[in-house]
Amino acid sequence: MSDIAFASAVELAKRIRAKEIGCLELLELYLGRVHRLNAQLNAIIVLDEEKAIARARAADTALAKDEVWGPLHGVPMTIKESFDVEGTPTTWGVPELKGNIASRDAVAVERLRTAGVTLFGKTNVPFMLGDWQSFNAIYGTTNNPWDVTRVPGGSSGGSAAALAAGLTGIDAGSDIGASIRNPAHYCGVFGHKPTYGILPPRGQSLPGIVTPQDISVIGPLARSADDLEVAMDAMAGPDILDAECWKLDLPASRKKRLQDFRVGVMLTDPNCAQDQELTDQLQGVVDALAKAGVQVDETARPDIDTTEAHRVYLMLLRAATGARMAEPLFQGHLRRAQGADEADTSYKTMVDRAVTQYHRDWLEVEETQNQMRLRWHTFFQEYDLLLTPIAASAAFVHDQAGDRADRTIPINGKEESVVDQLFWAGWPGAFYLPATVAPAGLTRSGLPCGLQIIAAHGHDRTAIHFARLMEQEIGGFVAPEGYS
């Protein structure tokens, strides 16, 4: 029965509808695996077994009457700790919020339940969702199932680790700095960062906050591309404030076969030193796709200066995350920004400026952002997709010392700043574009990696369909050893 634990959510739902396995039986299988395997990973940090068992029993009863709740009827699910789930804590890894118990479900949780899932637990995050690792003072450290000495990514690291180890059927996270995409890459699963605004994040926020965060999205993580689309569709649609005046109608992929796609490829950039092992593996995947008929152009780029695009991203990113900053921290950024040399473009100084910029300055950044969005639009008139990395390397070894901005990771025998990787997060993220990460095999060191598939605004299905075709051509999710 261990093989079924690694099946896609779509396959699990199919087996449930065919009555090859019961909803409660499948939930108990996953709960058994959690009790047996989760201790070494610490991926799932909150369980609500009693409610989940009642839900699974109700799902079995409904199915016996030929009632199907939705496309994910009876599929066991976990979700990132930052989503409100009624009766469970939402802390974002902040010790002061340990007693914050949600009084209702997030909108995405409501919609996933309508799609039929059996939600049974929550997955680990870093403090304030602000790291490419997943550790905090409440729940501790999450490990990567491929190598427990390494990180699973962040901030949706617990989600990706749980999926890779076969502890859950499907999951959902959030992404402003690759927080869906880098865990998918590090753990060898699928993740989708949707077009900004199409999946309402209401209920995935700090207590009392109702304003959506700029450039931040929620989205699915899974073991197949099909799962991404089903979960995206379940969560997508207008927020309650928009529901009376607009509806979502995402276009299907106009290209159906690999041979139909014309793609640009950009595997390196001066803003982020790239590990050669990762570059070689991704290049091998690109070559395999070209051999399968994909029309590949390795020089195609949007007409955008990448260094300026990275500056725009950092100014938008840190303006957004700075809004939830405690006043003493804000004052520190303000003092440093006021005292900084105008020529200083270091990461920390950029953060100081972004957090404390005048609204007039932010409007100038927004104008540059929208000029660049138009150039992305022009690029997508000629190309269907742009393929890139999402990180500088495969998963790195745990490092929780000091300030995140001061940490380094080994790249080609040298220590490079860990925050440089934000370039690949922001390349589509600053411009509201959808991006899917699909498994791209293993590096020479035996670690999983993923390829980022960037599509035009609103063309989420195109990115996901290409990931589906990739999965069929070169293979998709592979389970790590030791979790049978």
Buried (B, 14 or more C-beta within 10 A) or exposed (E): EEEBBBBBBBBBBEBBBEEEBBBBBBBBBBBEBBEEBBEEBBBBBBBBBEBBBEBBBBBBEBBEEEEBBBBBBBBBBBBBBBBBBBEBBBBBBBEEBEEBEBEEBBBBBBBBBEBBBBBBBBBBBBBBBBBBBBBBEBBEBBBBBBBBEBBBBBBBBBBBBBBBBBBBBBBBBBBBBBBBBBBBBBBBBBBBBBBBBBBBBBBBBBEEEEEBBBBBBBBBBBBBBBBBBBBBBBBBBBBEEEEEEEEBEBEEBEBEEBEBBBBBBBBBBEBBBBBBBBBEBBBEBBEBBBEBEBBBEBEBBBEBEBEEBBBBBBBBBBBBBBEBBEEEEBEBBEEBBEEBEEEBEEBBBBBBBBBBBEEEBBEBBBEBBEEBBEBBBEBBEEBBBBBBBBBBBBBBEBEEEEEBEEBBBEBEEEEBBBBBBBBBBBBBBBBBBBBBBBBBBBBEEEBBBBBBBBBBBBBBBBBBBBBBBBBEBBEBBBBBEEBE
